[in-house]
Each structure stands twice: as structure tokens, then as C-alpha cells.
Amino acid sequence: MTPDTSTYMIAGFVVSFVTIGIYIASLYIRSLNLQRDIETLKSLQDEKK
């Protein structure tokens, strides 16, 4: 008789999806920060002119 490892498979999927979700959230936050930095640099450049 083979052991039932479906619980481990489900746990692996949950860990994978949570990790991917955290990574996507990190990318989104980084893009927001990058846009804010770009706007700050543009405003500084305009003030310099």
C-alpha cells in the first residue's frame, strides 16, 4: 500500500502560491516607489531650470 501524501502536495501548493503572491506584491510596491522617485526627480529637474 502506498502512503497518502496528498496533504503534503496541498501544503506545497499553498506555500508556492503564498510565496508567489508575496513576490508579486513586492514587485507592485517597488513599481509604485519607482514611479514616485521618477516624479520627484522630474520635479527637481524642473526646479533646477
Backbone torsions as a table, in degrees:
resi	resn	phi	psi	omega
1	MET	NA	133.3	-179.6
2	THR	-86.8	145.6	-179.6
3	PRO	-71.9	150.5	178.8
4	ASP	-86.8	109.7	-177.5
5	THR	-112.5	18.8	-178.2
6	SER	-65.4	-30.2	177.7
7	THR	-63.2	-41.2	178.3
8	TYR	-67.2	-35.8	178.2
9	MET	-65.1	-45.4	179.2
10	ILE	-63.8	-42.5	178.0
11	ALA	-61.7	-39.2	177.8
12	GLY	-63.8	-42.0	177.5
13	PHE	-64.1	-42.4	179.8
14	VAL	-61.9	-46.2	179.3
15	VAL	-62.0	-41.6	179.8
16	SER	-63.4	-46.9	-178.4
17	PHE	-66.8	-38.0	177.5
18	VAL	-64.9	-42.5	179.0
19	THR	-63.0	-44.3	178.7
20	ILE	-65.0	-39.3	178.0
21	GLY	-62.6	-42.9	177.7
22	ILE	-63.9	-39.7	179.5
23	TYR	-64.6	-43.3	179.4
24	ILE	-65.5	-40.6	177.2
25	ALA	-63.1	-39.1	178.0
26	SER	-63.2	-43.1	178.2
27	LEU	-63.2	-39.9	179.5
28	TYR	-64.4	-45.5	179.3
29	ILE	-63.9	-40.4	178.1
30	ARG	-63.4	-38.8	179.8
31	SER	-67.8	-37.1	176.5
32	LEU	-63.6	-43.8	178.6
33	ASN	-63.9	-38.0	178.9
34	LEU	-65.3	-42.5	178.1
35	GLN	-62.6	-40.1	178.5
36	ARG	-65.0	-40.3	177.9
37	ASP	-64.8	-40.0	179.0
38	ILE	-62.9	-44.2	178.8
39	GLU	-63.3	-39.1	178.3
40	THR	-63.7	-44.4	179.4
41	LEU	-64.5	-39.3	177.8
42	LYS	-63.9	-41.8	-180.0
43	SER	-67.4	-37.8	176.6
44	LEU	-65.2	-38.2	178.8
45	GLN	-66.9	-39.8	178.5
46	ASP	-66.3	-37.8	178.6
47	GLU	-67.2	-31.1	-178.7
48	LYS	-70.3	-28.9	-178.0
49	LYS	-74.2	NA	NA
